[in-house]
Amino acid sequence: MAGIVAFVNSCIHTLKLAKRSDRTEFLLYLKLTIIGMSIVGSIGYVIQLVGSLFRLTG
């Protein structure tokens, strides 16, 4: 039980230290997230395409 209380207190302390990001910082994080998701999606698409091509020829 003491471990749970310590964890909750640690979470509360972390949230008190966290600051809210401004608009420019938020937009930067948004752009980076969209770019990352696009890269991961493109890699997945290429892998799926190559796999389907091998299935057609083999």
PyMOL commands that set and color helices and strands:
alter all, ss='L'
color gray80, all
select helices_A, chain A and resi 2-17+23-57
alter helices_A, ss='H'
color red, helices_A
deselect
rebuild
show_as cartoon
